[in-house]
């Protein structure tokens, strides 16, 4: 297994998250949204898991999650997103950093967001 590159805190804060293309958004009662994506089936998922072509996946986000996901446009840095989230929700910057970092890690793990890292 290949080692994942190590990035400094500063490099991570300068990274620019970009959300994947969403097929559609469905409103939820709590003000959040259900993000619906189409996942093409390729390689081992198609052969071994026998996943059908264009599998639909759904992810429910609360209103805070929707705000954060919408900021992941590939233009704004993580640092900018943290500052904006802290300002918009009247949070301490450290609290906002922890919340945003945790949420971005979750979105990355689920494949909803990719990070564009700054050049070293």
Secondary structure, DSSP 8 states (H G I E B T S, - for coil): --------HHHHHH-EEEE---SEEEE-TTS-EEEEEEE---HHHHHTS---SSEEEEEEE-HHHHHHHHH-BSSS-HHHHHHHHHHHTT--HHHHHHHHHHHHHHHHHTTSEEEE----
